[in-house]
Amino acid sequence: MPLRGVGEVTLNGRDDVNAPISLIGPQQKIDMRWSLDHEVMLMQIPSELLQEALETYLGDPPKERLRFEPGVVATGALGHALRLLSSVGTGGTLPFTASKQAEYHFEQFLLHTLLSSQPHNYSYELGEPSAAWTPAALRRATRYCEDHAGEPISLGDIAAAARVSVRTLQLGFREHLQTTPMAYLRSVRLAHAHADLVRIAETGSQTTVTDVALRWGFTHLGRFAARYRQTYGRPPSSTRQGHR
């Protein structure tokens, strides 16, 4: 972000960034040409922090690398947030750095402002709320999770069943159930897996814990066992063997 002077930014050798503030992602080549009297603020944002923030919105780890539009409008939400940082000039000290808690919250503010205001390849999934959230939407979403727990459903599938946008769905679950839609789906699947293991113990079936885990979408067996133990207080193998 230029603080003084003039210049131009070129991305990947051909695309000029026609905006005063440039946002460049990993593995992208950037060329900059500035006037002699220039002063520029450079900020490096660790990719893992953005991935974690994005996962909070999606409910699941993103399947592909986050890619932003490179030009940032100075008068937009992100532009205003960055101006807060530039207002102290070089060598200045931001007031919130004296408190670790304040520093963390400002960092989160920047991350979520970036994700919610700057166009990127997940913008559609994080779209603004459309239809209003209602108790009926919650019932449709939870019923869909119950009825389709054994299928590879996505966040978009749940939103479509609830007849709301993905963003509205996330806000509704957070406000009314204090969880995310995908975390709720995992809890439903875990309950089904538990019921299967109890039934296996009662009938003497030869079905294994791995069979049950995979049936309900838990492909990472170690993570499944950890979540099961956390929820039911014992490993899934113990339930399968009929131990009380």
C-alpha positions as CSV (number, residue, x, y, z in Angstrom):
1,M,0.0,0.0,0.0
2,P,1.6,3.3,-1.1
3,L,1.9,5.9,1.6
4,R,3.7,8.5,-0.5
5,G,4.8,8.8,-4.1
6,V,3.5,7.0,-7.2
7,G,4.1,3.7,-8.9
8,E,2.6,0.7,-10.6
9,V,2.3,-3.0,-9.8
10,T,2.3,-5.9,-12.3
11,L,1.2,-9.4,-11.4
12,N,2.5,-12.5,-13.1
13,G,4.3,-10.4,-15.7
14,R,1.2,-9.2,-17.5
15,D,-1.7,-8.2,-15.3
16,D,-1.5,-4.6,-14.1
17,V,-3.1,-4.1,-10.7
18,N,-5.4,-1.0,-11.3
19,A,-6.0,-0.2,-7.7
20,P,-4.0,1.8,-5.1
21,I,-3.6,-1.3,-2.8
22,S,-2.3,-4.6,-4.1
23,L,-3.0,-8.0,-2.6
24,I,-0.7,-10.8,-3.9
25,G,-1.1,-14.4,-3.1
26,P,1.5,-17.3,-2.7
27,Q,3.3,-18.4,-5.8
28,Q,2.5,-15.2,-7.7
29,K,5.2,-13.1,-9.2
30,I,5.0,-9.3,-8.5
31,D,6.9,-6.5,-10.1
32,M,6.8,-3.0,-8.6
33,R,8.0,0.3,-10.0
34,W,8.0,3.3,-7.7
35,S,9.0,7.0,-7.8
36,L,12.2,7.9,-5.9
37,D,10.2,9.6,-3.2
38,H,8.0,6.6,-2.5
39,E,7.1,5.1,0.8
40,V,5.2,1.8,0.8
41,M,3.7,-0.3,3.6
42,L,4.1,-4.1,3.1
43,M,2.1,-6.6,5.2
44,Q,2.7,-10.3,5.2
45,I,-0.3,-12.4,6.2
46,P,0.4,-16.1,7.0
47,S,-1.6,-18.4,4.8
48,E,-2.5,-20.7,7.6
49,L,-4.3,-17.9,9.5
50,L,-6.5,-17.2,6.5
51,Q,-7.2,-20.9,6.0
52,E,-8.3,-21.2,9.6
53,A,-10.5,-18.2,9.3
54,L,-12.0,-19.5,6.1
55,E,-12.6,-22.9,7.7
56,T,-14.7,-21.2,10.3
57,Y,-17.0,-19.9,7.6
58,L,-17.1,-23.1,5.6
59,G,-17.3,-25.6,8.5
60,D,-14.8,-27.8,6.7
61,P,-11.2,-27.3,5.5
62,P,-11.1,-25.5,2.1
63,K,-10.5,-27.9,-0.8
64,E,-8.3,-25.5,-2.8
65,R,-6.0,-22.6,-2.2
66,L,-7.6,-19.3,-1.4
67,R,-7.1,-16.8,-4.3
68,F,-8.0,-13.2,-4.0
69,E,-8.6,-10.5,-6.6
70,P,-5.3,-8.5,-6.5
71,G,-6.7,-4.9,-6.5
72,V,-8.0,-3.5,-3.2
73,V,-10.4,-0.5,-3.4
74,A,-9.0,2.1,-0.9
75,T,-12.5,3.3,0.0
76,G,-13.8,-0.2,0.8
77,A,-14.0,-2.0,4.1
78,L,-10.5,-3.6,3.7
79,G,-9.0,-0.3,2.5
80,H,-10.3,1.5,5.5
81,A,-8.9,-1.2,7.8
82,L,-5.5,-1.0,6.3
83,R,-5.5,2.8,6.5
84,L,-5.7,2.3,10.3
85,L,-2.4,0.6,10.2
86,S,-0.8,3.1,7.9
87,S,-1.9,6.1,9.9
88,V,0.9,5.7,12.4
89,G,3.6,5.9,9.6
90,T,6.9,4.1,9.6
91,G,8.4,3.3,12.9
92,G,5.2,4.1,14.8
93,T,3.5,1.9,17.4
94,L,-0.1,0.8,17.1
95,P,-2.0,1.3,20.4
96,F,-3.4,-2.3,20.6
97,T,0.1,-4.0,20.5
98,A,0.4,-3.3,24.3
99,S,-2.2,-6.0,24.9
100,K,-2.0,-9.5,23.5
101,Q,-5.7,-9.9,23.7
102,A,-6.3,-6.6,21.8
103,E,-3.7,-7.6,19.3
104,Y,-5.4,-10.9,18.7
105,H,-8.8,-9.4,18.2
106,F,-7.4,-6.8,15.8
107,E,-5.7,-9.5,13.8
108,Q,-9.0,-11.4,13.6
109,F,-10.8,-8.2,12.6
110,L,-8.3,-7.9,9.6
111,L,-8.6,-11.5,8.6
112,H,-12.4,-11.5,8.6
113,T,-12.6,-8.1,6.9
114,L,-10.3,-9.5,4.2
115,L,-12.5,-12.6,3.7
116,S,-15.8,-10.9,3.8
117,S,-15.0,-7.8,1.6
118,Q,-12.3,-8.7,-0.9
119,P,-13.5,-10.9,-3.8
120,H,-12.0,-14.4,-3.9
121,N,-12.7,-17.9,-5.2
122,Y,-14.9,-18.7,-2.1
123,S,-16.9,-15.5,-2.2
124,Y,-20.0,-17.2,-3.6
125,E,-20.1,-19.7,-0.7
126,L,-19.7,-16.9,1.8
127,G,-22.4,-14.8,0.1
128,E,-24.4,-12.2,1.9
129,P,-27.6,-13.5,3.6
130,S,-30.6,-13.6,1.3
131,A,-33.7,-15.3,2.7
132,A,-34.3,-14.6,6.4
133,W,-33.4,-17.3,9.0
134,T,-36.5,-18.8,10.6
135,P,-37.3,-21.8,12.9
136,A,-38.6,-23.6,9.8
137,A,-35.2,-23.1,8.1
138,L,-33.5,-24.6,11.1
139,R,-35.9,-27.6,11.1
140,R,-35.3,-28.2,7.4
141,A,-31.5,-28.0,7.8
142,T,-31.4,-30.4,10.8
143,R,-33.9,-32.8,9.2
144,Y,-31.8,-32.9,6.0
145,C,-28.7,-33.7,8.1
146,E,-30.6,-36.6,9.8
147,D,-32.0,-38.0,6.6
148,H,-28.8,-37.7,4.5
149,A,-26.1,-38.3,7.2
150,G,-24.8,-41.4,5.3
151,E,-24.3,-39.4,2.1
152,P,-21.4,-37.1,1.0
153,I,-23.4,-33.9,1.4
154,S,-21.8,-30.4,1.4
155,L,-22.5,-27.1,3.2
156,G,-24.2,-25.9,0.0
157,D,-26.5,-29.0,0.0
158,I,-27.7,-28.2,3.6
159,A,-28.2,-24.5,2.7
160,A,-30.3,-25.5,-0.4
161,A,-32.4,-27.8,1.8
162,A,-33.0,-25.1,4.3
163,R,-33.8,-22.6,1.5
164,V,-31.3,-20.0,2.6
165,S,-27.9,-18.8,1.6
166,V,-24.7,-20.5,3.0
167,R,-24.0,-17.4,5.0
168,T,-27.5,-17.2,6.5
169,L,-27.2,-20.9,7.4
170,Q,-23.9,-20.4,9.2
171,L,-25.2,-17.4,11.1
172,G,-28.4,-19.3,12.1
173,F,-26.6,-22.3,13.4
174,R,-24.1,-20.2,15.3
175,E,-26.9,-18.1,16.9
176,H,-29.4,-20.9,17.7
177,L,-27.2,-24.0,18.2
178,Q,-23.8,-22.5,19.0
179,T,-22.1,-24.6,16.3
180,T,-21.5,-24.8,12.6
181,P,-23.7,-26.7,10.1
182,M,-20.9,-29.2,9.3
183,A,-20.0,-29.7,13.0
184,Y,-23.7,-30.5,13.6
185,L,-23.7,-33.0,10.7
186,R,-20.6,-34.7,12.2
187,S,-22.4,-35.0,15.6
188,V,-25.4,-36.6,13.8
189,R,-23.1,-39.0,12.0
190,L,-21.3,-39.8,15.2
191,A,-24.7,-40.6,16.9
192,H,-25.6,-43.0,14.0
193,A,-22.2,-44.7,14.3
194,H,-22.7,-45.1,18.1
195,A,-26.1,-46.7,17.5
196,D,-24.6,-49.1,15.0
197,L,-21.9,-50.1,17.4
198,V,-24.4,-50.8,20.2
199,R,-26.5,-52.8,17.8
200,I,-23.4,-54.8,16.7
201,A,-22.6,-55.6,20.4
202,E,-26.2,-56.8,21.0
203,T,-26.4,-59.0,17.8
204,G,-22.8,-60.3,17.7
205,S,-22.4,-59.0,14.1
206,Q,-18.9,-59.3,12.6
207,T,-19.0,-55.7,11.3
208,T,-15.9,-53.8,12.4
209,V,-15.4,-50.3,13.8
210,T,-13.7,-49.3,10.6
211,D,-16.8,-50.4,8.6
212,V,-19.0,-48.3,10.8
213,A,-16.8,-45.3,10.6
214,L,-16.6,-45.4,6.8
215,R,-20.3,-46.0,6.5
216,W,-20.9,-42.6,8.3
217,G,-18.3,-40.6,6.4
218,F,-15.4,-40.8,8.9
219,T,-12.4,-41.5,6.7
220,H,-9.8,-40.5,9.3
221,L,-10.1,-43.3,11.8
222,G,-7.9,-41.7,14.4
223,R,-10.0,-38.6,14.4
224,F,-13.1,-40.6,14.6
225,A,-11.9,-42.5,17.6
226,A,-10.9,-39.3,19.3
227,R,-14.3,-37.6,18.7
228,Y,-16.1,-40.8,19.8
229,R,-14.1,-41.0,23.1
230,Q,-14.7,-37.3,23.7
231,T,-18.5,-37.7,23.2
232,Y,-19.2,-41.1,24.8
233,G,-16.3,-41.4,27.3
234,R,-14.8,-44.6,25.8
235,P,-13.3,-45.8,22.5
236,P,-15.6,-47.2,19.8
237,S,-14.0,-50.6,20.1
238,S,-15.3,-50.8,23.7
239,T,-18.8,-50.1,22.6
240,R,-18.6,-52.7,19.9
241,Q,-17.4,-55.4,22.3
242,G,-20.4,-54.7,24.6
243,H,-18.4,-53.3,27.5
244,R,-20.3,-51.0,29.8
